[in-house]
Amino acid sequence: MSKTLAHKQVLARDGGECSFLPFVLAGTLRIYKGSEGGREITLYRIERGESCILSATCILNGGSFPAIAEAEGETKVLLVPAQLLTEHVDSNPDWRRFLFGLYAKRLEEVLSLVDEVAFHHMDARLAAYLLRHSAGRPSSVERTHVEIADELGTSREVVTRILRDFEGDGMIATSRGSIQILRPEMLRERAAPWSAV
């Protein structure tokens, strides 16, 4: 069964039952954790042709979904019933290889996130984020401060303060929903503690 989700529509909630495995046919699903205080941190995104390893784990282990899955923009998903997934994993080596590939990719992403949150200063993380999201595009990042804060697992106020510092140093110029990169070499220096950039 396929389903089309509107922007920001939630497909699965933290603690919910896992009755299907979603495959993204078009658009993007953001998988994130939220706190009681309203803060969020993005665990990973599921793009076209990919699926959700947390859903697969939930189905195979009989637990509940441990995060929130939300559409970014209009998103079309194919929903594979939990029983069908279980049958295929038991009988089909290709399905098992596919799931183990998902595990490996998502585990690498989550470990990178843990490393980033635990060991890098927020200004370096934000500089690296701006460089990463402006790569291969015109030198701007089309994100709001709230969206960036959600991505980095911090508050909008912290992001705004650091962006003001960057702007004061002449590295960027900000406008509503957009950040123009003026001095990428200075951002690279600031991002230097994060060698992944």
N, C-alpha and C positions, 0 to 999 in steps of 0.2 A: 504494500500500500504506500502511495506517495502522499506527501503533505507539503503545502506551501505555507511558510511562516512569514509574517510581517516583521519589519524591523523591530527589534527589542522583544519580540514574542518569545516566551519561555517554552522550551520543549520538555525539559526535565528539571525538577527541583531537588534541592538538597533533602535527603531523607525519603525521596519518592521511590515507588516501585519501579523496577526495570522490566518492562514488558516487551521491549523491542530494542533492536540495535539499529541506530540511525546511520545511513550512508548519505553524505551530502552530494546531491546531483548538481546544484548550482548555489552560489552564495557562500556564506561562512557561518559556522556556529562557534561562539566563544564559550569556552568552558572556564568557569571561575568559581572562587570561593568568596563568600561574603561574611562580614562580621556583624555582631549585634549592633555595633555602632554605625553601621552603614558603609564601612570601607570594603573595598573589593580588591582582589588580586587575580589577574588572569593566569590560569595554569597553562593553557594552550588553545589553539584554534584548529578547527576542522574545516579544511577546504574541500573543493570539488574532488570527488573520487576517494575521499578519506572517510574513516569512521571513528567512533569514540571508544577508546580502550576502557574507559571507566564504565561505560555501559556494558561492554563485553564481560568485564570482570564481575560486575554486579550480577549479571545473568548467570554466569558459570558458578559463582560462589553463593548465589542465593541471598545476597545482601541488598542494601538500599543504595540509591544513587548518592554519592558523597559530595556533589557539587551542584552547580547550576549550569544548564546549557541554554544559551540564548542566541537568537538570530541576530547577525549584523547585516543589515540590509535585508531585502527580500531573499529568502533562502528556501530552496526546495530540497526535501529529504525523502529518501526511501526508507521505510520502517520495516525491518525484518523481524518477524515475531520471535520471541525468546526461544520457544520450543524448536523452531526451525534452525536457529543458530546452534543450539545444543546438539541436535541431530547431525548437522553438518560437521561440527567440530569432532564429534565421535567417529564419523565415517569418512571424512575427506581430508587427506593430508594437505591439500592446497589451502583449505580454510585454516588449518592449524598454522601453516607457514605464514599466512596473511596476518593472523592474530599475533603471532610472535614478532613479526615485523612491526606491527603497531606498538606492541609493548616496548620494543627497543627504541623506537623513535620518540615516543612520549616520555619514557623514562629519562632519556637524554635531555629532553626539553625541561622536564621538571627539575632534574638535578642542576641544570644550568641556572634555572630560576632560583633554587635554594642557594646556590653559590653566590649569585648576584645579590640577593637580599641579605645574606649573612655577612658577606665579606667586602662589599663595595660601598663607598660613600654615595649618598644620593646625588650630589652634583655630578660625580663621574658617571653614574648610571643614567642620569638625565641627558648628559652630553652624548653618551654612547647611543641612547635611544634616538635622539634627534638625528644623529649621523646615519644610523641604520635606516630610519624611516624616510630620509631624504635621498638615499642612494638610488641612482638610476632615474631620478625624477627631477623636475625643476627644483631648485634649491629651497624647498619649503616643505613643511609638515602640516598636513591638514587635519589637525586634531585639537579638541578643546583641552583646557587644563584638567577638567574632570576626567576625560577619557585617558589622558596620559597618567594621571594619578591612579586610576583603576589598573592600568597596565603595569605600573611599577609598584603597586601595593603600598601607596602612601596617600597623603591627603592632598586635596586641591590646593590648600594654603601653602604647603611645602613646595609644590610644583611652581605655583605662582611666584613665591619668594625667590626661588632659584632662577626662574626665567627672567625676573626683573634684574637680578645680578648679571646674568648673561647679557641682557639688553644694555645694561649700564656699561658693560665692558666692550660693547660694540660687536658682539658675536652674532646676535640675532636681532630681528625686529618682529614684534608681535602685533597682530590684529585679531579681530574676533574669529576664532576657529582656525587660525592659521599662524604659523611661525616661519618666518623667512630666515634662512641661514645666510649670514653675511660674511662670516669669517670661519669657514670650516676648519682651517688649520688650528685656530685657537680652541675650537671645540675638541679637536683630536688631542690636543695637549691636556685639556681638562679631563678627557675620557681615558687618558693613558693608563690609569690604574686598572682599567678593565681591558685586558689584552685581547678579548674576543672581538673588539671593534677594529 
